[in-house]
């Protein structure tokens, strides 16, 4: 059944993936095993295929949609079994920018990697990032921008976290079409990812480093 | 070699004939265009004055007059006279107001709603299609297959009056192009870009994956409309016809869908241009690489918008190797990242990299895809780019 879940997520078949999760649970499969060996494995494979140029954004989107649907069926059982997410991530497209495909993809890949994602949406003011960090105490804040005119607001949001005394308590990752590693360094972000698959990989490396410290 | 006019240099480059030096023609230069009141004739003159190559695009209707299609250059978009439009604003406590629009057609209603953000450009009005409204749309215009019948009433062929106005401009434009020695360009064709404006980006990707027949039917309606518009533009003595295809890279379309649904229609449009003795240019600035075999199969003459920084999966040497002997490559330097924000050395290095990878034959240098920021750094870097371009011209052999 785990192989079937993995297959259906990779194929982007949300109803089939969700049904298989329900069946696996009914068969008594450990929710943690379903999460790790089917769902996270499927999104890892999705990320690998994307980075290798074997699939593209539309395929990644439907895989993410299938994963999200299946996760909806699994979540109550994860909570019941006290299985903690890998960490929390607050994500948003920065102020002035209404583009959300990139942000949504990163959100899907992070969920698929085992993170709990708090999605603030688009056009997120620096104060909203600050408030969300205070409230949720995430491991990571992920900021997205598509426009050269709005990417500067990533720096404003990072400065707002610093001014609020929160900068040392959270890591910041930035990405988006015009964003470069050089720009990430300039605004004082900790991490940069050129695409959704690498964002999930970078976030997981961070979580592993933090948990082993 | 004797000095060539800009038009001769551009055409010879596209045709892979010898040139005095490779051209540098900005594919889009909004910062300068807006300074010149959106006058494309003045833009071409100003670019020539800067020592650049230039083109004149027709119809040259300014953006402000393309009320229903600001981001789609070209002939006016006409609805069937039976289409009735209603528009209203809704206040939302604590949120952005909403704008709603309904098009009533004999085949049913089309509706859309957008968030009226502070930076909304169009007052209390929603254009029919525009790049700007996609991220603000709460409900895109097309969501279900039955709506395609209504769409047919929104995409009518050019009217007699439009054709007459276009022919009037052609006379002026042709004289201008000849006296100034600039390339005469017609367009824009459109395919998936229009589908994105109608359906929204993410929903269109889901439609494409879940019910590709729906998107295929939509593209057929757009294609038929496109051909009618092309026939008018190609009746003018344009050197090249351009199709905008920013949303036809692999960031938006799978290669499989491209091959099945986009390639056959694109090829028919390229063939139509070629039948008129007109070259075909294709603007796509990201996600090109997986579609290159189809670009060759379509018979494209020019790929416009080669962006080494923001173009996902764009590998300049590979691009040149795979299609460079057949398709002229236009671009090479990132406008937004390198020219608008880079240092002098970064601009110079980017030009050298572009020339080394894509040129010098079959290559037109340009920032991609646009320069929009009217700031001192932009203008300084434009001059640096031009200077570095000149430094890379071939030297006369003794």
Boltz contact constraints between the chains, C-beta under 6 A:
constraints:
  - contact:
      token1: [A, 56]
      token2: [B, 250]
      max_distance: 6.0
  - contact:
      token1: [A, 56]
      token2: [B, 254]
      max_distance: 6.0
  - contact:
      token1: [A, 57]
      token2: [B, 251]
      max_distance: 6.0
  - contact:
      token1: [A, 58]
      token2: [B, 205]
      max_distance: 6.0
  - contact:
      token1: [A, 58]
      token2: [B, 208]
      max_distance: 6.0
  - contact:
      token1: [A, 58]
      token2: [B, 209]
      max_distance: 6.0
  - contact:
      token1: [A, 58]
      token2: [B, 254]
      max_distance: 6.0
  - contact:
      token1: [A, 61]
      token2: [B, 205]
      max_distance: 6.0
  - contact:
      token1: [A, 62]
      token2: [B, 209]
      max_distance: 6.0
  - contact:
      token1: [A, 98]
      token2: [B, 135]
      max_distance: 6.0
  - contact:
      token1: [A, 98]
      token2: [B, 136]
      max_distance: 6.0
  - contact:
      token1: [A, 99]
      token2: [B, 135]
      max_distance: 6.0
  - contact:
      token1: [A, 101]
      token2: [B, 201]
      max_distance: 6.0
  - contact:
      token1: [A, 101]
      token2: [B, 202]
      max_distance: 6.0
  - contact:
      token1: [A, 148]
      token2: [B, 336]
      max_distance: 6.0
  - contact:
      token1: [A, 177]
      token2: [B, 310]
      max_distance: 6.0
  - contact:
      token1: [A, 178]
      token2: [B, 336]
      max_distance: 6.0
  - contact:
      token1: [A, 178]
      token2: [B, 337]
      max_distance: 6.0
